[in-house]
Structures are given as C-alpha cells and as structure tokens.
Amino acid sequence: MTSTTHYEETQYFRQAWLWALLVIGGVPAALLGVTAVVTDADAGTNVLLWTGIILALVVGPFVVLSRANLRIEVRDTGLRLRLWPFHLRARTVPYADVASITATEISPLGEFGGVGVRLQPTVSRWGVRFDGPLGYIVEGTQAVRIERDGGRTLVVTSVDPHALVRTVGRVGGIDE
C-alpha cells in the first residue's frame, strides 16, 4: 500500500560560510599533504597513488556536501525526514505523536551551533546538557517547531514553513 505525498521540499547546504570553511581548511591540507608526499618520497614510493588518496580525502567532503540534502515529505502516514546521505532510511514522525506544530524563526548558529542534525545545548552551572530540541537545520532561518508527546521538541528548517504547518495540520488533523 502506497502513501500519498501531500507536500514535499528538498533543501541543500548552500551557505557561503560553510563552503568558505571547507575551502580554507581543505586547500591548504591538500597542498601540505601532496608536498609532503612529493618531497619525502623514497625511490619505491608510488607518489601518484598517495597524491590521489590525499586529493580524494580532501575533495570527498566537497562532493558529499554538494549532493547532501534534507527531504521533507508530508504523507498520509506521517511527516518524513531524510538527510541524505547520512540517513540510510527516512525518519517518520507519526501524527499521533505530534501535540502541536508552529512556524518559527531560528538562528542556526546561535541556537543550534551549526547545520545538520543538531541537539540544542542547555548550559547550566552543572555543565552543558543536550536536552533541548532536536534540529534538522539545513537552509535558512525559517523553520517549524513540532512539540511531540512526552515533551520532546523537533525543529526543522523549511523553505515555506507556513505551507508545511497547514499541510501537516490538514493531513494529520492537528490544531495549529
């Protein structure tokens, strides 16, 4: 039995600061690695092989991150989230577990410390705890906040959070 998709969106990691960090860290690492292999190579060392390995290790994250995406789908069975290639299967939030859903604005760096699947830290005098909301933070500052049964909170960035909230409310029978 197949489930109908009522809403879908795909987000990509396109933040300039993220790509700048990768370039600032990756290019010097590649240059240092290749230089070290070339200058310290013995007569029997396969320099081309080691250079290729170093370049693959440096260029690999660029390729993976350029293709990585968050896919959000509102289906009959629940809200599906998949952060490819890090999730092998989509995560489903059943509508029965959703107490409320609202559109909100977030600060990815300020509240979650970056992008990706993030836990919001809570700082107390006893240290840092990660009991805050779980965030799927990919693109922008617009998001939906999903309060789940049991007090758990899920925050998901969205290109159109109001349409996502309306669709989840309509399909899942949830009051906004």
Phi, psi and omega in degrees: 000126182262146182261140179281137177265120183263336180206141175208148174208155178230131180242145179239157177281099183237019181289131181296322182295326180293315180291325177296318177298319179296317180292315181298324178274326187279317184295311177297324178297318178295315180297316179296317180296313180294319178298318180296319180294315183293317184282331184257010184288135173279175182298327183267003183282135176274091186297319180297320179297311181293324176295318177297320179296315179298314180295323177295320179292328180276318183280335181308309178300328176299313182294313181298313183291330178290334180261344182297142180206157173252122179251125179245128178227135171259113181242174179299328185274339181155184178274123182252134179233133176218118176261096183278138005264013186279329174262124177286327176231155179292145174268134181245131174254106180295146180297332179296336180272352185267119177275318178203158178219132181221151173277143183208172172245143181229167171245103185305315180284317184291317184268324187244351177078017178147201182241162181111201174275114190232149170254132180280120182284147174243122182261128175228178180291346180268356179130199181255129175242149178250059180253010178281191182295150171274131183238135168257093189249113182233301191227122172082188182247353178276138185207172170243142178250119182250115175271122182256160176300143182091005176084002179281144181237140178235130178243128182229124176292150182213145176290322179226081186295328181292320177294322178296317179296314179300317183291316178297319178297318181290312184287319184270354181067039183252133176286135182281000000 
